[in-house]
Amino acid sequence: MGVIAMSATPTEDSQSRKEVISNACHWHAFPPSFRTLWELTQIRPKQRLLELIAKGEINSAMTREEAVALRPVDVRVCAAAPLGAVAAPNASTATANAEIAGV
């Protein structure tokens, strides 16, 4: 699978994004759909989430598909894949996945 950039600890990054989502000052920009809102919680890092809110790219009229498009590519691939599917972003990963599957 692809490499996913992470902060010092996953908990710090997760906590900081929750702080943005739970901040009432930002609620005007969030869509009413819980699924779309969850997709927004996957945007990393916290600073990028804040920038997207400030630029108006995150807004109350956005769709889930628009929120997914704002996420990192590796996360979008995994989110779009059917349950149980293995994403293959490059040839070496595809070969390794085929070996695991016994193909």
C-alpha positions in Angstrom: 0.0 0.0 0.0 1.0 3.6 -0.4 2.8 5.6 2.3 0.6 7.8 4.4 2.1 10.9 6.0 1.5 11.0 9.7 2.1 13.5 12.5 4.2 12.8 15.6 1.5 10.5 16.9 -1.8 9.5 15.3 -3.7 10.6 18.4 -2.4 14.2 18.3 -3.5 14.6 14.6 -6.8 13.0 15.3 -7.4 15.1 18.3 -6.5 18.3 16.6 -8.9 17.6 13.7 -11.7 16.9 16.2 -11.0 20.2 17.8 -11.6 21.9 14.4 -14.8 20.0 13.7 -16.2 20.5 17.2 -15.4 24.2 17.3 -18.7 26.1 17.0 -17.0 28.9 15.1 -16.7 26.6 12.1 -20.1 25.1 12.1 -21.5 27.5 9.5 -19.1 25.9 7.0 -20.0 22.3 7.6 -22.6 20.3 5.6 -25.5 18.8 7.5 -24.8 15.2 6.4 -23.0 13.1 9.0 -21.3 11.1 6.3 -19.9 14.2 4.6 -18.8 15.6 7.9 -17.0 12.3 8.6 -15.1 12.6 5.3 -14.0 16.1 6.4 -12.5 14.6 9.6 -10.1 12.6 7.3 -8.4 15.7 5.9 -4.9 16.0 7.2 -3.2 17.9 8.6 -5.2 20.2 10.8 -3.8 23.3 9.2 -5.0 22.2 5.7 -8.5 21.7 7.1 -8.5 25.2 8.5 -7.2 26.6 5.2 -10.0 24.9 3.3 -12.6 26.3 5.7 -11.1 29.8 5.3 -11.0 29.7 1.5 -14.7 28.5 1.4 -13.8 25.2 -0.2 -15.5 23.5 2.8 -19.0 24.8 2.9 -22.5 23.8 4.0 -23.6 23.0 0.4 -20.8 20.6 -0.4 -21.4 16.9 -1.2 -19.8 13.8 0.2 -18.0 13.3 -3.2 -16.5 16.9 -2.9 -15.3 16.1 0.6 -13.7 12.9 -0.5 -11.9 14.8 -3.3 -10.2 17.0 -0.6 -8.8 14.0 1.2 -5.2 12.6 0.6 -5.0 10.3 -2.5 -4.1 7.2 -0.4 -7.1 7.7 1.8 -9.4 8.3 -1.1 -8.3 5.0 -2.8 -9.0 3.0 0.3 -12.3 4.7 0.9 -13.5 4.1 -2.7 -12.5 0.5 -2.7 -15.2 -2.1 -1.9 -15.1 -3.7 1.5 -12.3 -6.3 1.6 -10.6 -5.0 -1.6 -6.8 -4.3 -1.5 -5.7 -1.0 -3.2 -2.8 -1.4 -5.6 -1.2 2.0 -6.2 1.9 0.6 -8.0 3.2 -2.5 -9.7 5.2 -3.9 -6.8 2.2 -3.6 -4.5 0.0 -5.3 -7.1 2.5 -8.1 -7.4 2.7 -8.5 -3.6 -1.1 -8.5 -3.4 -1.4 -11.2 -6.1 1.1 -13.4 -4.3 -0.8 -13.0 -1.0 -4.1 -13.9 -2.8 -2.4 -16.9 -4.5 -3.0 -15.6 -8.0 
